[in-house]
Amino acid sequence: MKNSDVFTINILLNGVRMPLKIRREDEEIYRNAEKIVNKYLEQYRTQFSQRSMEEILTLVAFQVAVVLAKQNKNQDINPLAEKIEELNKELKELLV
């Protein structure tokens, strides 16, 4: 990775600004991740206002993990769905 491919962005999570060195091509991913975490933080702060920030951050981490686990599960199914579609096409061709 060349130095020109890496640059610093500042993200703001839970009121804390953090500089991160990232690949230029990944900037949109990091910006979207920042928005997602902040959205969950705001949601849980409102929903569980009596909870400590540590508990809220734990809930945010868990929610992000659930979303990731769901995506991984869906990705595991995609090759199977593609294969079924291929077989379906072959069957249709054989029946015509």
Sequence and secondary structure as in RCSB ss.txt:
>XXXX:A:sequence
MKNSDVFTINILLNGVRMPLKIRREDEEIYRNAEKIVNKYLEQYRTQFSQRSMEEILTLVAFQVAVVLAKQNKNQ
DINPLAEKIEELNKELKELLV
>XXXX:A:secstr
  GGGEEEEEEEETTEEEEEEEEGGGHHHHHHHHHHHHHHHHHHHHHTTTS HHHHHHHHHHHHHHHHHHHHHHH
HHHHHHHHHHHHHHHHHHHH 
